[in-house]
Amino acid sequence: MRARSRLARGVVPALAVLAAGVGLLAGCATHGQQRAAMQQALVGRDYAAALAALDRQGADPQDVLYLLDRGLLLHYLERYDESNEAFEAAEIRIQDLYTKSLSKQAVALVTSDVAIPYDGAPFERALIPYYRLLNYLLQGNLEDALVECRKANLFLATLATKVEGEATAYQDDAFLQYLTALLYEDAGEWNDAWVSLRRAETAYARYAEVFGVPPPLTLGGDLRRLARELGYRDDHEIYRARYPDAGEALPPGHGELIVLFENGLAPVKEEIDLTLPILKGERDRYREADAFARVLAGRAVGHTYEPAELDYLLRVAIPELRRRPPLVRSAEVEAGGVVGRTVVVEDVAALSAAALAETMPRILLKTVLRGLTKYLGSRWVEKETGEIGGLLANLLTAASERADTRGWISLPDHIQMARLVLPAGEQTVNLRFLDGDGYEVAVARVDSVEIRPGRRAYLAWREWE
């Protein structure tokens, strides 16, 4: 029997499952391209058509992204109970995926990460309880909304423990902490509100530094008010000094309107090719595939070589994020003669970019290792079967190389908030959507929004362009 190098020996079993692995890939389209019909219908506000397009593309109850998109579309169709069912199914599936199939991992080693079921980025998982609590809130069900608040806080506490001490951009969700604090206060649960509000202040300090999203001006007034209500005199004085211009209390006979404005579409991941040179003699120099893969991954940022040194050009595919900046940049909200302007409280696009940037070194190394495994396997086939066999193996491995471009792309580019103190009674809310220069792009009107004295009302709106 012919001797084999340690590198080649490791790829023989991998080639045995390669053909089956190629069959798991759903074609050459990226995830964004596969969801093109759904996105087109969303931009046209035809949510029923978007849902039908999603189901045509593949109604797989085991696919987390299908369940997340379905939950969000049902939310916009105001089918809130069905929306929550879809989000709950997504949460259950994500939990199931913590124990991943070894067979899927093996196939992914020689095909693509697309063979591994998608379980969501941390910021995506955090937005599931946000939409569930919003579903309950828009039905006037504060009690069940509070259950989602607690689930959100538990997830964020677990996340904080998991990333403690790591250089991770997304360590807490400032917006989610802030919103849960407001709902706790609505329910009279001031201690829980105080905890979430202080965490929101800390998280927004990090948001400002990392994502360029400062805390909303109203946060200081909330801290001052809750410190006073809880009898924390020292804290009250601290926050009075820190936020001197923030108001604390509602005037008698007034309530508050909170507008949650979701704007645009989240970024999509596109596939880009990298071509990495393998130089003559390197296959013999590096006996371990991991060590060789690290060398090749380093060449992704540039490498100079003489053509005479070239043995092979290794092609790999990696994801690249493309942001889709919305035309609308903010909204002016008017009701009862009071005018307010929305501000960004959650930059989903920035969170998505940070998540990909942090995982890219691991993605690149894994992708190069996979490409190297395919390359060595095709060389072994060529040696065993001849040039034609090697060519066929090369074609097969090239066809199976796809970047993982999946993500929850029906999410907004960002979420904004406006808060208006209004006289009690039914109010008509007028929305003016403005571009970056302050010019009006579109308008909307919402009738019969009830404002109760000393209480908050919530209004959610989505723009797509």
FIFI-366100 format. One record per residue (C-alpha): residue in three letters; x, y, z. Coordinates in steps of 0.02 Angstrom, whole numbers, padded with zeros to 5 digits, always signed. Layout:
# FIFI-366100
ALAXYZ ...
***
This chain:
# FIFI-366100
MET+00000+00000+00000 ARG+00063+00173-00042 ALA+00112+00284+00103 ARG+00005+00438+00134 SER+00051+00601+00219 ARG-00040+00645+00380 LEU-00127+00788+00288 ALA-00193+00678+00148 ARG-00241+00537+00267 GLY-00361+00651+00357 VAL-00459+00698+00202 VAL-00499+00525+00135 PRO-00651+00498+00248 ALA-00705+00677+00214 LEU-00715+00646+00027 ALA-00828+00498+00060 VAL-00966+00614+00120 LEU-00930+00759+00001 ALA-01056+00711-00132 ALA-01193+00695-00001 GLY-01140+00861+00073 VAL-01158+00952-00092 GLY-01339+00894-00097 LEU-01374+00984+00065 LEU-01335+01153-00012 ALA-01491+01239-00078 GLY-01408+01307-00234 CYS-01292+01452-00268 ALA-01408+01592-00210 THR-01365+01686-00052 HIS-01492+01694+00088 GLY-01539+01871+00038 GLN-01569+01817-00141 GLN-01676+01672-00082 ARG-01783+01795+00017 ALA-01792+01922-00125 ALA-01979+01901-00159 MET-02019+01920+00026 GLN-01915+02077+00041 GLN-01992+02154-00114 ALA-02166+02127-00043 LEU-02112+02202+00124 VAL-02052+02362+00042 GLY-02224+02373-00039 ARG-02307+02344+00131 ASP-02395+02191+00062 TYR-02368+02082+00215 ALA-02486+01945+00157 ALA-02387+01928-00005 ALA-02224+01929+00094 LEU-02288+01786+00203 ALA-02344+01688+00049 ALA-02172+01714-00030 LEU-02087+01654+00129 ASP-02193+01496+00132 ARG-02160+01463-00052 GLN-01974+01480-00024 GLY-01979+01344+00107 ALA-02096+01320+00255 ASP-01979+01219+00364 PRO-02036+01217+00547 GLN-01859+01164+00597 ASP-01779+01316+00515 VAL-01748+01454+00642 LEU-01741+01591+00511 TYR-01905+01536+00434 LEU-01987+01544+00605 LEU-01911+01715+00644 ASP-01965+01790+00478 ARG-02137+01712+00496 GLY-02156+01780+00672 LEU-02111+01955+00615 LEU-02226+01952+00463 LEU-02371+01893+00571 HIS-02330+02035+00691 TYR-02350+02162+00551 LEU-02511+02076+00496 GLU-02573+02105+00676 ARG-02597+01917+00699 TYR-02512+01933+00866 ASP-02552+01763+00942 GLU-02489+01671+00787 SER-02335+01782+00787 ASN-02295+01734+00966 GLU-02318+01550+00924 ALA-02190+01565+00784 PHE-02067+01656+00897 GLU-02092+01527+01034 ALA-02057+01387+00910 ALA-01898+01479+00858 GLU-01841+01492+01039 ILE-01872+01307+01069 ARG-01778+01261+00910 ILE-01631+01372+00959 GLN-01621+01282+01126 ASP-01624+01114+01037 LEU-01479+01168+00926 TYR-01362+01191+01074 THR-01328+01005+01051 LYS-01280+01001+00869 SER-01278+00847+00760 LEU-01104+00775+00736 SER-01153+00719+00562 LYS-01196+00898+00514 GLN-01029+00957+00581 ALA-00939+00823+00481 VAL-01027+00871+00320 ALA-00991+01056+00353 LEU-00806+01016+00366 VAL-00801+00971+00183 THR-00947+01069+00109 SER-01004+01231+00191 ASP-01062+01303+00357 VAL-01234+01312+00276 ALA-01247+01126+00317 ILE-01256+01174+00502 PRO-01429+01233+00562 TYR-01432+01420+00598 ASP-01464+01464+00781 GLY-01455+01654+00775 ALA-01330+01786+00829 PRO-01347+01845+01011 PHE-01425+02012+00961 GLU-01551+01920+00852 ARG-01599+01805+00996 ALA-01620+01957+01109 LEU-01747+02033+00989 ILE-01863+01882+00999 PRO-01932+01931+01172 TYR-01939+02112+01112 TYR-02063+02067+00975 ARG-02158+01950+01089 LEU-02179+02082+01223 LEU-02229+02206+01087 ASN-02363+02084+01027 TYR-02435+02076+01203 LEU-02417+02262+01230 LEU-02512+02306+01072 GLN-02653+02195+01134 GLY-02656+02286+01301 ASN-02588+02133+01392 LEU-02458+02206+01510 GLU-02451+02050+01619 ASP-02388+01935+01480 ALA-02276+02074+01414 LEU-02191+02073+01584 VAL-02157+01887+01567 GLU-02062+01926+01407 CYS-01970+02065+01498 ARG-01907+01940+01625 LYS-01856+01818+01488 ALA-01762+01958+01401 ASN-01672+02008+01561 LEU-01628+01826+01597 PHE-01555+01805+01423 LEU-01453+01964+01441 ALA-01389+01911+01613 THR-01335+01744+01538 LEU-01253+01835+01394 ALA-01158+01950+01513 THR-01091+01800+01609 LYS-01041+01712+01448 VAL-00942+01859+01376 GLU-00871+01924+01540 GLY-00690+01973+01515 GLU-00698+01954+01326 ALA-00670+02095+01202 THR-00847+02078+01135 ALA-00942+02230+01072 TYR-01116+02164+01114 GLN-01114+02126+01301 ASP-01286+02192+01346 ASP-01434+02262+01252 ALA-01460+02442+01307 PHE-01624+02464+01214 LEU-01701+02305+01284 GLN-01647+02350+01460 TYR-01723+02523+01438 LEU-01888+02461+01369 THR-01909+02328+01503 ALA-01874+02461+01635 LEU-02018+02566+01568 LEU-02136+02417+01569 TYR-02087+02369+01746 GLU-02124+02546+01799 ASP-02291+02539+01709 ALA-02334+02387+01815 GLY-02276+02470+01977 GLU-02128+02353+01993 TRP-02007+02493+02036 ASN-01863+02387+02100 ASP-01854+02287+01939 ALA-01872+02448+01841 TRP-01728+02524+01939 VAL-01613+02376+01904 SER-01651+02376+01717 LEU-01637+02565+01705 ARG-01464+02568+01784 ARG-01409+02426+01670 ALA-01477+02525+01523 GLU-01372+02676+01574 THR-01215+02568+01584 ALA-01253+02481+01420 TYR-01287+02645+01330 ALA-01118+02710+01387 ARG-01043+02563+01294 TYR-01162+02588+01146 ALA-01102+02768+01132 GLU-00920+02713+01130 VAL-00934+02562+01017 PHE-01086+02593+00905 GLY-01105+02782+00911 VAL-01278+02771+00992 PRO-01290+02888+01143 PRO-01421+02865+01279 PRO-01589+02951+01245 LEU-01607+03113+01342 THR-01759+03045+01432 LEU-01655+02912+01520 GLY-01590+03038+01645 GLY-01765+03093+01694 ASP-01817+02912+01718 LEU-01670+02882+01835 ARG-01707+03039+01935 ARG-01892+02995+01950 LEU-01865+02815+02005 ALA-01730+02865+02130 ARG-01853+02986+02206 GLU-01997+02862+02207 LEU-01888+02730+02291 GLY-01821+02852+02419 TYR-01641+02839+02359 ARG-01592+03016+02406 ASP-01407+03001+02369 ASP-01440+02924+02199 HIS-01569+03058+02163 GLU-01442+03194+02197 ILE-01313+03106+02089 TYR-01433+03095+01942 ARG-01493+03274+01966 ALA-01314+03330+01947 ARG-01280+03212+01802 TYR-01441+03253+01708 PRO-01485+03432+01758 ASP-01602+03463+01610 ALA-01704+03303+01625 GLY-01885+03312+01684 GLU-01946+03193+01817 ALA-02135+03197+01830 LEU-02288+03207+01719 PRO-02398+03361+01740 PRO-02569+03325+01817 GLY-02696+03261+01692 HIS-02562+03206+01569 GLY-02497+03041+01506 GLU-02356+02989+01391 LEU-02348+02921+01215 ILE-02198+02812+01171 VAL-02171+02787+00985 LEU-02060+02641+00932 PHE-02007+02673+00753 GLU-01923+02530+00659 ASN-01835+02593+00505 GLY-01768+02511+00348 LEU-01704+02335+00321 ALA-01561+02250+00410 PRO-01398+02220+00316 VAL-01378+02066+00208 LYS-01227+01954+00194 GLU-01155+01930+00021 GLU-01029+01802-00035 ILE-00855+01856-00088 ASP-00714+01747-00153 LEU-00537+01745-00086 THR-00396+01668-00186 LEU-00250+01611-00079 PRO-00084+01553-00155 ILE-00010+01385-00108 LEU+00174+01386-00147 LYS+00279+01242-00210 GLY+00342+01127-00074 GLU+00222+01188+00059 ARG+00122+01028+00061 ASP+00278+00937+00121 ARG+00331+01075+00242 TYR+00168+01078+00342 ARG+00120+00908+00409 GLU-00029+00971+00510 ALA-00180+01040+00418 ASP-00219+01166+00556 ALA-00046+01243+00546 PHE-00053+01253+00357 ALA-00228+01331+00364 ARG-00166+01468+00482 VAL-00027+01512+00361 LEU-00148+01522+00215 ALA-00277+01622+00315 GLY-00142+01751+00349 ARG-00128+01776+00161 ALA-00307+01838+00152 VAL-00242+02012+00197 GLY-00110+02009+00060 HIS+00040+01907+00006 THR+00180+01937-00118 TYR+00254+01791-00213 GLU+00344+01754-00375 PRO+00242+01664-00510 ALA+00376+01529-00517 GLU+00340+01488-00334 LEU+00154+01457-00363 ASP+00088+01280-00347 TYR-00100+01312-00332 LEU-00226+01452-00306 LEU-00348+01401-00170 ARG-00520+01479-00187 VAL-00628+01502-00032 ALA-00791+01595-00003 ILE-00828+01705+00149 PRO-00975+01818+00195 GLU-00967+02007+00182 LEU-01098+02122+00258 ARG-01188+02248+00147 ARG-01287+02382+00236 ARG-01444+02452+00155 PRO-01457+02629+00226 PRO-01638+02685+00228 LEU-01692+02845+00142 VAL-01787+02896+00299 ARG-01671+02950+00439 SER-01793+03007+00574 ALA-01975+03041+00610 GLU-02063+03195+00677 VAL-02209+03148+00788 GLU-02351+03270+00824 ALA-02503+03246+00935 GLY-02609+03370+01032 GLY-02500+03513+00975 VAL-02345+03430+01048 VAL-02201+03389+00930 GLY-02059+03266+00960 ARG-01920+03191+00856 THR-01866+03009+00858 VAL-01689+02960+00906 VAL-01595+02798+00874 VAL-01602+02681+01024 GLU-01546+02518+00940 ASP-01431+02510+00789 VAL-01465+02335+00722 ALA-01350+02361+00574 ALA-01204+02406+00688 LEU-01239+02254+00798 SER-01241+02144+00645 ALA-01077+02215+00581 ALA-00993+02191+00750 ALA-01055+02011+00762 LEU-00982+01967+00592 ALA-00818+02059+00623 GLU-00791+01965+00787 THR-00825+01795+00711 MET-00731+01827+00549 PRO-00560+01762+00608 ARG-00641+01597+00658 ILE-00744+01592+00497 LEU-00590+01626+00391 LEU-00484+01494+00476 LYS-00621+01364+00467 THR-00656+01406+00285 VAL-00473+01395+00236 LEU-00455+01230+00330 ARG-00605+01163+00235 GLY-00535+01225+00070 LEU-00368+01149+00110 THR-00451+00984+00152 LYS-00540+00985-00016 TYR-00381+01031-00108 LEU-00279+00892-00028 GLY-00420+00771-00058 SER-00427+00812-00243 ARG-00239+00792-00256 TRP-00252+00621-00174 VAL-00391+00571-00295 GLU-00283+00630-00441 LYS-00138+00527-00377 GLU-00247+00372-00355 THR-00358+00385-00510 GLY-00270+00498-00632 GLU-00292+00674-00699 ILE-00476+00655-00746 GLY-00521+00595-00572 GLY-00426+00741-00495 LEU-00516+00863-00609 LEU-00687+00792-00562 ALA-00642+00802-00377 ASN-00588+00983-00401 LEU-00753+01026-00485 LEU-00852+00940-00349 THR-00761+01029-00208 ALA-00774+01198-00295 ALA-00962+01175-00318 SER-00984+01139-00132 GLU-00892+01295-00070 ARG-01022+01422-00012 ALA-01011+01561+00115 ASP-01138+01562+00256 THR-01243+01716+00215 ARG-01389+01679+00331 GLY-01464+01806+00449 TRP-01630+01880+00507 ILE-01643+02003+00363 SER-01824+02058+00392 LEU-01764+02151+00548 PRO-01752+02341+00535 ASP-01589+02432+00502 HIS-01617+02519+00670 ILE-01750+02562+00798 GLN-01791+02739+00852 MET-01896+02807+00994 ALA-01993+02965+01031 ARG-02082+03010+01194 LEU-02219+03141+01203 VAL-02306+03205+01359 LEU-02488+03233+01309 PRO-02653+03285+01387 ALA-02765+03138+01432 GLY-02894+03088+01303 GLU-02898+03020+01127 GLN-02761+03090+01017 THR-02725+03089+00832 VAL-02541+03054+00800 ASN-02461+03126+00643 LEU-02295+03056+00582 ARG-02179+03146+00461 PHE-02034+03044+00397 LEU-01880+03144+00354 ASP-01723+03110+00254 GLY-01546+03154+00307 ASP-01569+03335+00252 GLY-01731+03355+00348 TYR-01845+03347+00196 GLU-02012+03259+00209 VAL-02012+03089+00125 ALA-02179+03018+00182 VAL-02319+03048+00307 ALA-02436+02939+00408 ARG-02578+02963+00530 VAL-02641+02857+00673 ASP-02812+02899+00744 SER-02887+02868+00916 VAL-02734+02838+01022 GLU-02795+02842+01202 ILE-02688+02937+01326 ARG-02729+02905+01509 PRO-02672+03017+01651 GLY-02514+02956+01733 ARG-02498+02811+01610 ARG-02403+02768+01452 ALA-02470+02720+01282 TYR-02363+02631+01153 LEU-02366+02651+00964 ALA-02259+02546+00845 TRP-02224+02594+00665 ARG-02115+02520+00527 GLU-02043+02607+00374 TRP-01955+02503+00242 GLU-01861+02622+00125 
***
